[in-house]
Amino acid sequence: MESDRRSLYRTDSQETLFSLLQLDPAPIDNASLYDKELPPLPGDARGPLPTSSTSIGLSGSGRGPIFYLTRIQRYSSYTFTFFAGLHFANTSLFPLLYQSVPYAEPFLLLTRELYQTQLTEPLLVGLPVLAHVASGLAIRLLRRRQNLLRYGGASPGFLGLSHSHSSHHPAYRNSRPSVWPPLTYVSASGYAFVALLAGHVGLNRALPLLVEGDSSNIGLQFVSHGFSTSPSSLSSSLSSSLSQLEQLGLPPAIAAAAAEAAQAVLPWVPWAAYTLLLGVGVGHMVWGCAKWWALAPPPGWSRTTVDKKLRRRRRRAWWGINGVAAVVAGVWAAGALGVVARAGPAEGWLGGVYDGIYARVGL
């Protein structure tokens, strides 16, 4: 009777449903799973998905395009990491060691011969970045295509779990399964890093080439000069814009308030931009390396890991990776922002050259 009574008032295990819902499709983020092709669905007469290597001219290997795209993404990141290590030493370690930009400048000029020639710059910087980004986008599109081919947008089990979960939790009633793979921190930080890196390269590499025709005069002093002079240049540009708006009918009180707010905010703009570049970039590279070396816990591990020992191990890995990222970003910021950014403007003819370059973008 007691067992019958329990069966009458049985409740579903919400924890089990929640765990299953979050585990699918996160395991596909593991690169080792690309070595094997997914088996066909039960009763599917069409056979495996058309992801065999015959589509890219590599017949007989039994490996799909995602397998090769993943390796392009992986080894291109290793190539760029070599350049990033040299850049880390030049812009952080040497300035931090000598506490002087003029003493650290020769090291930058010396290592520039390794990665800023007509041959090495595309091989170590340009092509790896393009290959890394393009392969990542291609993998994401191929995963979406596989979801559509196999499940028509979502697996039947996923739809069933979502429906069952939404019936007990009103917060999930409006949620719908997505055909896109989950956007992890590594992926999101990578997209943000691409935008920040493009701005950094445009200001420190492309702009001098456009204005001066070469970048032989560009070094650590160019960065320190920008930190010293850009706030006043931005303030002058803003004041001119506000004056024009006043002539068009902007109330003087609003213009004065905007100018006062700008005076407080503009000095921190370059500091915020470089801090964001360092934080996002270092975090992406450290977490990316941890993922390639199978050291990073899987996405959503805090919600899906039930075993206590496994949970502790993943928590230690999570803290360890974040700790390494924080140390690297902190050391980089100590040299780049603590020494280089505080070195002051360049003097003499070099300062005039830098003023002309920054003036082209209103800085």
N, C-alpha and C positions, 0 to 999 in steps of 0.2 A: 504493500500500500504506500509505503514511504517513497519508493521509486516512482510509482505511478503519479503521486502527488507532485514530485519534482518535475516529471515530464510535462505536467499540465501547465506549470509556471516556468517553463524553461525560457531563458533569454539568450539571444545570440551573443557570441563573443565579439564585441566590437573591436577589441584589441587585435584579434586575428584578422578581421576584415580590413582594419586600418593598415596593418602591416603588409598584407598582400597587396593592397592598393598602392602603397608607396614603393614596394619592391619592383613593381613592373612600371616602366622598363629600365630602371636604373642600372641593372647589371650589364646592359649592352655598352655602357661607357668603358668597360674593361677592354683594353686593346687586345688581350689574349683571346677573347671570344671571336675575333675576326678571323682567326686561323681556320675555323671550321664553318662550313656553310650551314645555315639553319635547316633542320629537317622539315619535310613537307607536313602539312597539317593532316590529321586523320581523315581519310576519305577524300583527300584532294587528289584528283586524277591528273592534275597538271604537273605534278612533280615539284622539285625545288624552284625557288624563285630565280628569275633570270639574272642572277648576280654573278654568274661564273666569269672566269677571266677571259673567256672567248670574246667578250665584248670589248676588251682592250688589247686583243692580239696576243694573249699569253695562254693559249690553249694547253690543256693537259695538266695544269698545276692545281686545278680545283679550288682556286682562291679568287674571291670577288674583288672588285675595284676598291672597296673600302679597306681591304687588307693592305693594298699598296698605297692608298692615299694616307692611311694612318702612319705608315713608315716614312712617307715624304714629310708629313707634319712633324714626326718625331725627330728625324735626323736634321731637318732644316732648323729646328729649334736648338740643337746642339751646335750647329755652325754659328748661329747668331749669338749663342751664349759665349763663344770664344771672343767675339768682338765686345760683348757686354763686359766681360772680365777685364779686357784691356781698358775699356772706357771707365770702368769702376776704379781701376788703379790710377788712371790719369786725373780724373776729376774729383777723387775723394782721398785715396790713400796717400798719394804724394803731397797734395796740399795739406792734409792733416799731419803728415810727418814733418814737413818743413815749416808749416804755419806761415807760408808765404806764397803768393801767386807767382812772382818772378822766378823763384827757385824751382817751383813745380812745373813751370811752363816748358822747359826743355824736354822733360819726359813726354809731354804730350806731342811735341814736335817730332821726337824720336820715334815713338810708336805709330805716329800717323803714317810713316813710310810702310807700315805693315798692312794697314787696312784702308788707306785713302789714295791708292793708286788707281789708274784706269782699269787694271785687271782685278785687284783684290777687293775694291769697294763693291762692285756688283756681286762678286762671289761670296763675300763674307757678310754683306749687309743687305743689299737690295734684293737679290734673288731669294735668299733664305726667308726674308720677311714676306715676299709675295707668295712663295711656295707654301709657307706656313698658313697664311690667311686663306689662300685659295683652296688648299686641301681641306682646311677646317670647314669652310662653307660647303664644299662639295660633299663631304661626309655627312653634314647635317641634312642636305637635300636628298641624298641617297637613303638615309635612315627614314626620312619622311615618306619617300617613295615605297620603301619596303613595308612601312606600316599600312599604307594605302592598299598595296597589293595583297598583303596577308590578311589584314583585318578590316579593310574598308574604312579605316579611320581609327579603330580601336579593337582590341581583342574582345571576343564574347565574354570571357571571364572578367575582363576589366569593366565592361559595361554592366555586367551583373553585379559586381561588387560596388560600383559607383551608385547603381540604383538602390541596392540594399542599404548602403551607407547613408544616402541622402534621405531615405525614408525615416531614419532615426535621428538624423542631424539636419535641422533646417538650413544650417549654414552651407551645406553642400548641395542643396536642391537646384541651385542655378548653375552649378559647375558642370562642364561638359568635358569629356576626354579629348585631348588634343592629339592630332596626328604628328605634331612636331616632337622631336626628342627633347627631354628636359634641358633647360638652360642652367648649367652648373655655374659655380663661382669662377672656375677656371675659364670657361667660355665667355662669360659676361665681362670679366676683367680683361680678357684678351681683346674683345671688341673696343672696350674703353681705351686700352693701351694703344691700339692702332691709331685712334684719333689723336691721343696726346702725343704719341711719337711722331705723327705726321706734322703736327704743329712745331715740335722741337726741331725736326729736321728742316722744315721750311724756314724757320727763323735763323738757325745756326749754320745751315749748309746751302740751301737753295737761294736765300736772299742775298748773301754775299756774292754768290756766283752771278746773280742777276745784276747787282749794282756794280761790283768791282771787276767782274770777269774771272776771279779766282778767290780762293779762301786761304791764301797763304798767311794773311795777317790775322786770321781768326783763331783765337785760342781762349784760354781761361780769362784773360783780361777783357775779351769781348763780352763774356757773361757778366763779369763784375761791373763793367761799364753800364750794361743794360739795367742791372739792379739799381745802380746809383742814379741814373738819369731818367729812366722810363716813368717813374711816378710824376715828376714835374712835367714831362712831355705830355703824358695823358691828361694831366690837370689843365694844361694850356689848351689842348684840343677840346676838352670838354667845355671850358670857359668860352671858347670861340663858338662852339655849337649852341650853348645856352644864350649867348648874345644874339645870335641869329634868330633863335626861337622867340626871344623877347621882342624882336622887331616884327615878328609875325603874329604877336598877340599873346605870348605866354605871360601870365601874371608874374611880376617881379618877385613876389613872395615865394612862389613855387621855384623859380630859378635860383633864388638865394638858398633855399632849403636843399635843392639838388646839388648845388656847388659845395655846400657845407658837408653834405653826406659823402660827396666824392672825395673831398679832402681827407676824410677819415678812412675811406675804403681803398682808394687807389694805391697807396704805398704798400698794401698787402697783396695786391694782385699778382705780381711776379712770384712772391713767396708761396702763395696758395697754388699757383700753376705748377711750380717745380715740386712742391710737396706732393701734389696729386700725381704728377708724373712718376716720382720715385715710389710712392706707396703702391699705386696700381701696377707699375711695371715690375717692381721687385716681387710683389705678391704673386703676380701671374707667373713669373719665371720660376720662383721657388716651388709653388704648388704644381706647376707643370712638370718640373723635374721629378718631384715626389710622385706624381702620377705615372710618369714613364718608368720609374724605378720600382713601381708597385709598393710604395711606402704610404701613399695617401689613403685614408679611409674612403669608402664609396660615398657618393652623394646621398644625403638623407640618412646617414648612419645613426644619428642620435634618435631618430624616430622608428627605425626598423630593426636595430640590433637588440635582441632579447637576451642572449647569453651574456652573463655578467663578465666572464673573463675576456670574451671578445670585445665587449663594450669598453672595458678598462684599457685594453690594448689599443683600440681605435681612438679612445680619448687621449691617451698618451701621444699617439701619432699626430693627432690634430693639434695638440698643444706644442709638440715638438716642431712641426712644420711652421706653424705661426710664429714660434719663437725664433727660428732661423730667419724667417722673412723679416721680423721686427729688428733683429740684430743687423742684418745686411742693410736694410733701409735706414736704420739709425746711423750706422757708420758712414753710409753714402751721404746722408744729410749733414752729418758733422763736418765732412770735408767740403762738400759742394755748397751747402748753405751757411755753414759756420765759418768757413774760411774764404772761399771764392766769392760768395755773394757779398761779403763784408769788406772786400779789398778796396773798394772805392773806384772812382772813374779813372780811365786811362788819360794820360797827359800828353801834351804836344801834338804832333801831326797824327799820331795814332788815334787819339781821342777825336780829332776831326773826322777821320775816316769812319770811325764807329758811329759818330753822330749822323753822318750822311747815310749810312746803311739803315739805322733805326728810323730815320726820318721818312724813309720810303713806306713804312707801315704805320706811321703816326706815333712812334715811340720815342 
